[in-house]
Amino acid sequence: MLVIVAGLIYIERLGRRHQRYSSNQRSRPVQPQRLTGWRAAVVVTLGWIPVVLGFVVPASYLINESVKYWHLTGSVSQQLFQSAVNTFSLALVATLVTIVAGIVVAWAARRTSLRSQDTRYTRVVVGVASMGYAVPGTVLGIGLLSSFVFVDGFLNRITHLWGAPDRLILMGSAAALVIAYSMRFLAIATGGVQAGLSRIPPSLEQASRLLGESPSRTLWRVHLPLLRPAVAASALLVFVDAMKELPATLLLRPMNFDTLATWLYAEAARGTYEEGSIAALIIVLVGLVPVIFLARTQLKSHY
């Protein structure tokens, strides 16, 4: 599976190796064409079919089951509330770590490409950093298990010097999940930041360096303000993906630690869909945020 993933990433990079962006060309805004009569009816119907089948019907079922559960119990389970807190806090920390790592990788790739004509090494590094998103969460979780156990053993040997007992330092905390999420979704952050950097002309960076700014100050004062839309979009996508990640969470989570995804999986496995519907509905509602944000961003760029 890893060989296939590496081959697909290489083909994707090879296919857009000559892609460039020019800041001198003025884009033409999209001119909407107003439809009337049967043409308008056909277009509206075709547009609503995937929305109804992919969102309205499932969301209606979840709302119905959630109402049934609320009438049955009259309150939300404390364990479900704790799972929601675990999910949001874990996804937030993983998003921050992943975005910072993505900025570092994308910035290093840009700096290398501007200073050297040979960028093969940079492309290889970026490709390796992007492999995690194409690898299934189960494969990533199994691959990280032995690595985390080795790290815990090494840390325990150090803590033995102070007489501390053996314990799962990494595997017994949420740090293992943060590392797994960051590796899994680094491609989203790196790709988004790279797309934003490719639209910033090198002349801005050159002007900043001529004025005496260091590379890190140039990144902070010039590039990051221009990268805010790209970073925000990438952060939303990483947050939502981290919130609903299931296989890696099941393999690497600490004892007695549940997220909304694992809670939903456990309830669905037992057939108690009423109790799992609230967790599923929360995941769906939070997943709507990046969709609305990206749709509004695209509309603003077109009109």
Secondary structure, 3 states (H helix, E strand, C coil): CHHHHHHHHHHHHHHCCCCCCCCCCCCCCCCCCCCCHHHHHHHHHHHHHHHHHHHHHHHHHHHHHHHHHHHHHCCCCHHHHHHHHHHHHHHHHHHHHHHHHHHHHHHHHHHHHHHCCCCHHHHHHHHHHCHHHHCCHHHHHHHHHHHHHHHHHHHHHHHHHHCCCCCCCCCCCCHHHHHHHHHHHHHHHHHHHHHHHHCCCHHHHHHHHHCCCCHHHHHHHHHHHHCHHHHHHHHHHHHHHHHCCCHHHHHHCCCCCCCHHHHHHHHHHHCCHHHHHHHHHHHHHHHHHHHHHHHHHHHHHHC
